[in-house]
Amino acid sequence: MAQLKSDWLTAREAASYLKVKTRTLLMWARTGKVKGYVLSGDRRHVWRFRQLDLDATLELPAVLSNGGLN
């Protein structure tokens, strides 16, 4: 039976995909720099990330335009 590839990633998988540490990714998710989805948990949050969202984050400009001022 063929195994279907999920576009949902764990925090560890998403961090590896972005080539950053897991702690960094989770900090970015908590501050809204990366879109993540929190699953319910009693004592700690469990995060999941979609590869599509991670790719969209990578495509954003790193530096915002300053309105044409030099």
Secondary structure, DSSP 8 states (H G I E B T S, - for coil): ------SEEEHHHHHHHHTS-HHHHHHHHHHTSS--EEE--SSS-EEEEEHHHHHHHHHS-SS---TT--
